[in-house]
């Protein structure tokens, strides 16, 4: 696989330093990508970078994932209007280990191959620097004029000039590009790393590194960036009304992760399937053509959601997410419902009316009319329940119920906690026993 050609047809190449393709064709090359360690999970905003590392390794080269422990303590001004919260070392180490476990699903860290991936933390070398040593050895190598010319710095300074309430840019953030530039120099000298990759907003920081390598080591290093993704409506990719879409299943359930990709627009799905899957060019082109012939079948979205959910979670979690999706359309059975774990079930029915009932009371048994109209107020009256049951419009845990005398007890609970009520085809309520 030719890495650069692969990036081009997948729409993953924004800027590239001259000579980069020749370097990659000449020999196995080591490249690094910086990852923000401010949380103990990656989110899908990181996934383009993760796929870059995956494709790079698949092309026969060696990827390094650099966790920015030191830079995470500073804050990168690129694309931001405020400084980030600074982290202590214990939190950073915890986050680093959690991130590595997630990356292991995408890239090979085993050490069995020459191009086995590495994970490094820039705190490990930056913590040894005194302030005086850093400004003497590194600071004198890059002029202030050079640093001021970077877009990430200019944009923050411009905002400060335009808005009296703007926070501007602190000296700490101003020096960020020097710290990131030194990372590249350190990896160049210690790991023969000759390429840095990043989002298009990182071009200025990356080229500071290549300049530092030229001035300090007399060497030649390279840079490439990918275009930052936005949603079809121009919004930030990966952001939803409820926040980030995380790779950690405790933060974002596999069901909700799957749903994010399934709900992509046609335009988004056509773009995402090239970036977030390893499907070949021919496979993707065939899918796009089939989708255009029958867009209502959402073939692109379904394949995209499958590929990325299996890669991030597992085949089993993907199948559970598909089963969970059928429930909302009234196609799931009680058996399907019983297979869902509590977190997934709550994800599926997020936003539906919820009612609480005492588990002790349920253990004794409650008449169905009393449960639905008096104990929980799912219905406004017993008469309303009777009418719906008579019309065969009431389902308990996805099974039709017409017995007015039925007693509901703890045996009817799904996962020993839930009873799902459906009125008609799609109107749900959830009773939670506590």
C-alpha positions in Angstrom: 0.0 0.0 0.0 1.3 3.5 -0.9 0.5 5.5 2.1 0.2 8.9 0.4 -1.9 7.6 -2.5 -4.2 5.9 0.1 -4.7 9.1 2.0 -5.4 11.0 -1.2 -8.3 8.9 -2.4 -9.7 8.6 1.1 -9.8 12.4 1.5 -7.4 12.3 4.4 -4.6 14.6 3.1 -4.6 18.3 3.6 -1.0 19.6 3.6 2.3 17.7 3.0 5.9 18.9 3.1 7.8 18.4 -0.1 9.9 15.2 -0.1 7.6 13.3 2.2 6.4 10.8 -0.5 10.0 10.2 -1.5 11.1 9.5 2.1 8.3 7.0 2.6 9.1 5.2 -0.7 12.8 5.1 0.2 12.6 3.2 3.5 10.5 2.1 6.4 9.9 5.4 8.2 8.9 6.2 11.7 6.2 8.8 12.2 4.4 10.1 15.3 1.1 11.5 16.2 0.3 13.5 19.4 -2.7 12.5 21.5 -4.2 14.7 24.1 -4.4 12.8 27.4 -6.9 15.1 29.2 -9.4 12.2 29.5 -9.1 8.5 30.1 -10.8 7.7 26.8 -10.4 8.7 23.2 -13.5 10.1 21.5 -14.4 9.9 17.8 -12.7 13.3 17.3 -9.5 11.3 17.7 -10.4 8.6 15.3 -9.0 10.2 12.1 -5.6 10.3 13.7 -6.0 6.7 14.9 -6.9 5.6 11.4 -3.8 7.5 10.1 -1.6 5.4 12.4 -3.4 2.3 11.4 -3.0 3.0 7.6 0.7 4.0 8.2 1.5 0.7 9.9 -0.5 -1.2 7.3 1.7 0.5 4.7 4.8 -1.1 6.3 5.9 1.9 8.4 6.4 2.4 12.1 3.8 4.5 14.1 4.5 6.2 17.4 1.6 7.4 19.5 2.8 10.2 21.7 0.7 10.9 24.7 1.2 14.6 25.5 1.7 14.4 29.3 3.9 17.5 29.3 1.9 19.4 26.7 -1.3 18.3 28.5 0.0 20.2 31.4 0.3 23.4 29.3 -2.5 23.6 26.8 -2.4 24.0 23.0 -3.8 27.4 21.8 -4.7 25.9 18.3 -8.4 26.4 17.6 -9.2 27.3 21.2 -10.2 30.5 22.9 -9.3 29.5 26.5 -6.6 27.6 28.3 -7.5 24.0 29.3 -7.4 22.7 32.8 -4.0 21.4 33.8 -3.6 17.8 34.9 -1.4 16.2 37.6 1.0 13.3 36.9 -1.1 10.6 38.5 -4.1 11.5 36.3 -2.0 11.6 33.2 -0.5 8.2 33.8 -3.9 6.7 34.4 -5.2 8.3 31.2 -2.2 7.1 29.2 -2.8 3.4 30.1 -6.5 3.7 29.3 -5.7 5.3 25.9 -3.1 2.6 25.1 -5.7 -0.2 25.7 -8.0 1.5 23.2 -5.3 2.0 20.6 -4.3 -1.7 20.8 -7.6 -2.5 19.0 -6.4 -0.5 16.0 -2.6 -0.8 15.9 -0.1 -3.5 16.8 2.1 -2.8 19.8 3.3 -6.4 20.2 6.9 -5.9 19.3 6.8 -8.9 17.0 7.4 -6.9 13.8 10.0 -4.3 12.9 7.2 -1.7 12.4 5.5 -2.5 15.7 3.9 0.6 17.2 5.3 2.4 20.2 3.6 4.6 22.8 5.7 7.3 24.5 4.9 10.2 26.9 6.6 13.5 26.4 6.5 14.1 30.2 9.2 11.4 30.5 11.8 13.6 28.8 10.4 17.1 29.5 10.3 16.6 33.3 14.2 16.4 33.2 14.5 19.9 31.8 15.0 22.9 34.0 13.5 26.1 32.7 16.9 27.7 32.3 18.1 24.6 30.3 15.1 24.7 28.0 15.3 28.4 27.2 19.1 28.1 26.7 19.1 24.9 24.5 15.8 25.2 22.7 14.4 28.7 23.2 17.3 30.4 21.5 16.9 28.2 18.4 13.5 29.7 17.3 12.9 33.4 17.0 9.9 35.2 18.5 9.0 36.5 15.1 8.9 32.9 13.8 6.6 31.9 16.6 4.3 35.0 16.2 3.8 34.2 12.6 2.0 30.9 13.4 -1.8 31.1 12.7 -2.6 29.5 16.1 -0.9 32.3 17.9 -2.0 35.1 15.6 -5.7 34.1 15.9 -5.6 34.2 19.7 -3.8 37.5 19.7 -6.3 39.0 17.2 -9.2 37.9 19.4 -7.6 39.6 22.3 -7.3 42.8 20.3 -10.9 42.7 19.0 -12.6 41.7 22.3 -11.9 43.3 25.7 -13.3 40.1 27.3 -11.0 37.8 25.4 -8.4 36.0 27.5 -5.7 36.3 24.9 -2.8 33.9 25.0 -0.6 33.3 28.1 3.2 32.8 27.9 2.6 29.2 28.9 0.5 28.6 25.8 2.8 30.7 23.6 5.6 28.3 24.4 3.5 25.3 23.4 4.9 25.1 19.9 8.5 25.0 21.3 7.6 22.1 23.6 5.9 20.2 20.7 8.8 21.1 18.5 11.2 19.6 21.0 9.2 16.4 21.1 9.8 16.0 17.3 13.6 16.7 17.9 13.7 14.2 20.7 12.0 11.5 18.7 14.2 12.2 15.7 17.3 11.8 17.8 16.2 8.8 19.8 13.9 6.9 17.5 14.9 8.1 14.1 11.4 9.6 13.7 11.3 11.6 10.5 7.6 12.4 10.1 4.9 14.1 12.3 1.2 13.8 11.4 -1.6 15.8 12.8 -4.9 17.7 12.1 -4.6 20.8 9.8 -4.7 23.1 12.8 -1.4 21.5 13.9 0.6 22.5 10.8 2.3 25.4 12.6 3.3 23.4 15.6 4.6 20.5 13.4 6.7 22.8 11.1 8.3 24.3 14.2 9.5 20.8 14.9 10.9 20.3 11.5 12.7 23.7 11.7 14.1 22.8 15.1 15.5 19.5 13.7 17.1 21.4 10.9 18.7 24.0 13.1 19.7 21.7 16.1 20.4 18.4 14.4 21.1 19.4 10.9 18.6 16.8 9.8 15.6 16.7 7.4 12.2 15.9 8.8 8.7 15.9 7.3 5.1 16.9 8.0 1.6 16.1 6.8 -1.8 16.9 8.0 -5.4 15.8 7.4 -8.4 18.1 7.0 -10.5 18.7 10.1 -13.9 17.0 9.8 -17.1 18.8 10.2 -20.7 17.6 10.0 -22.8 18.3 7.0 -24.4 21.2 8.8 -21.0 22.7 9.6 -21.1 21.6 13.3 -18.1 20.0 15.0 -17.6 16.4 14.1 -18.2 14.0 17.0 -20.2 16.4 19.1 -23.8 15.5 19.9 -26.4 17.2 22.1 -25.2 15.0 25.0 -21.5 15.7 24.4 -18.7 13.7 22.9 -19.1 10.2 21.5 -16.5 8.2 23.4 -14.7 4.9 22.6 -15.0 3.8 26.2 -18.2 1.8 26.5 -18.8 3.1 30.0 -19.0 6.6 28.7 -20.8 5.9 25.4 -22.6 2.6 25.1 -21.8 0.5 22.0 -25.4 0.9 21.1 -25.2 4.7 21.1 -21.8 4.6 19.3 -23.4 2.4 16.6 -26.4 4.8 16.4 -24.1 7.8 15.8 -22.7 6.3 12.6 -26.1 4.9 11.5 -27.6 8.4 11.8 -25.0 10.0 9.5 -26.4 11.9 6.5 -25.8 10.4 3.0 -23.1 13.1 2.4 -21.4 12.4 5.7 -21.6 8.6 5.3 -19.9 8.8 1.9 -17.1 10.8 3.5 -16.8 8.8 6.7 -16.7 5.3 5.1 -13.5 6.2 3.4 -11.9 7.6 6.5 -13.1 5.2 9.3 -13.0 1.8 7.6 -10.4 -0.3 5.8 -12.7 -1.2 2.9 -11.1 -1.0 -0.5 -11.7 1.7 -3.0 -13.7 -0.7 -5.2 -15.8 -1.9 -2.3 -16.6 1.6 -1.3 -17.4 2.7 -4.8 -19.8 -0.2 -5.3 -21.5 0.6 -1.9 -21.9 4.3 -2.9 -23.5 3.3 -6.2 -25.8 0.8 -4.6 -26.8 3.3 -2.0 -27.7 5.9 -4.6 -30.0 3.4 -6.3 -31.9 2.8 -3.1 -31.0 5.5 -0.5 -33.9 4.5 1.7 -32.1 1.2 2.6 -29.2 3.3 4.1 -26.7 0.7 2.9 -23.8 3.1 3.4 -24.7 4.0 6.9 -25.3 0.4 7.9 -21.9 -0.8 6.6 -20.1 2.2 8.1 -21.7 1.6 11.5 -20.9 -2.1 11.3 -17.2 -1.7 10.3 -16.4 1.0 12.9 -18.4 -0.6 15.8 -16.7 -4.0 15.2 -13.3 -2.4 15.1 -13.8 -0.3 18.2 -15.8 -2.7 20.3 -16.4 -6.2 18.9 -18.6 -8.3 16.6 -20.7 -9.3 19.6 -21.3 -5.7 20.7 -22.2 -4.8 17.1 -24.8 -7.6 16.9 -26.2 -6.5 20.3 -26.5 -2.9 19.0 -28.3 -4.1 15.9 -30.8 -6.2 18.0 -31.3 -3.2 20.3 -32.1 -1.1 17.3 -34.9 -3.4 16.2 -36.8 -2.9 19.5 -37.6 0.7 18.9 -39.5 -0.3 15.7 -41.5 -2.9 17.5 -39.7 -5.8 15.9 -37.8 -7.0 19.0 -39.1 -9.8 21.2 -39.0 -10.4 24.9 -36.0 -12.6 24.3 -34.2 -9.8 22.4 -35.0 -7.5 25.3 -33.6 -9.9 27.8 -30.3 -10.1 26.0 -29.7 -6.3 26.5 -27.6 -5.3 29.5 -29.0 -2.5 31.7 -26.8 0.3 30.2 -27.8 -0.6 26.7 -31.4 -0.8 27.5 -31.3 2.6 29.2 -29.5 3.9 26.1 -32.2 2.6 23.8 -35.0 4.1 25.8 -33.3 7.3 26.8 -35.9 10.1 26.7 -39.0 7.8 27.1 -41.2 8.4 30.2 -39.8 6.5 33.2 -41.7 5.5 36.3 -40.4 4.1 39.6 -41.9 1.2 41.6 -40.8 -0.5 44.8 -39.2 -3.9 44.1 -40.5 -5.1 47.5 -44.1 -4.2 46.5 -43.6 -5.9 43.1 -42.4 -9.1 44.8 -45.9 -9.4 46.4 -47.5 -8.9 43.0 -49.5 -6.0 41.6 -52.6 -6.1 39.5 -51.8 -4.8 36.0 -54.5 -2.1 36.1 -53.3 -0.9 39.5 -49.6 -0.9 38.3 -50.2 1.1 35.2 -52.9 3.6 36.3 -52.3 4.1 40.0 -48.8 2.9 41.2 -46.9 4.4 38.2 -49.3 6.7 36.3 -48.2 5.3 32.9 -51.9 5.7 32.1 -54.3 8.4 33.3 -57.0 5.9 34.3 -57.8 2.2 34.5 -60.4 2.8 31.8 -57.7 3.9 29.4 -55.7 0.8 30.1 -58.8 -1.4 29.5 -59.6 0.2 26.2 -56.1 -0.2 24.9 -55.9 -3.8 26.0 -59.3 -4.5 24.4 -57.9 -3.1 21.1 -54.8 -5.3 21.4 -52.7 -2.2 21.7 -50.8 -2.9 24.9 -47.5 -4.7 25.1 -45.6 -5.7 28.2 -41.9 -6.5 27.5 -42.7 -6.7 23.8 -45.6 -9.2 24.3 -49.2 -8.3 23.7 -51.3 -8.3 26.8 -55.2 -8.5 27.0 -55.7 -10.1 30.4 -57.3 -7.5 32.7 -56.7 -9.8 35.7 -53.0 -10.3 35.1 -50.7 -9.9 38.2 -47.3 -8.3 37.5 -44.5 -9.5 39.8 -40.7 -9.6 40.0 -40.7 -12.4 37.5 -41.7 -10.0 34.8 -38.7 -7.8 35.3 -36.0 -7.6 32.6 -32.6 -7.7 34.1 -34.3 -7.9 37.5 -35.0 -4.2 37.1 -37.2 -3.1 34.1 -40.7 -3.5 32.7 -41.2 -2.1 29.2 -44.6 -0.8 28.3 -45.6 -0.1 24.7 -48.8 1.7 23.7 -49.6 1.0 20.1 -46.6 0.6 17.8 -44.0 3.0 19.1 -45.0 4.8 22.2 -42.9 3.5 25.1 -42.7 3.9 28.8 -40.2 2.2 31.2 -41.0 1.1 34.7 -37.9 0.8 36.9 -38.0 -1.3 40.0 -35.8 -0.1 42.9 
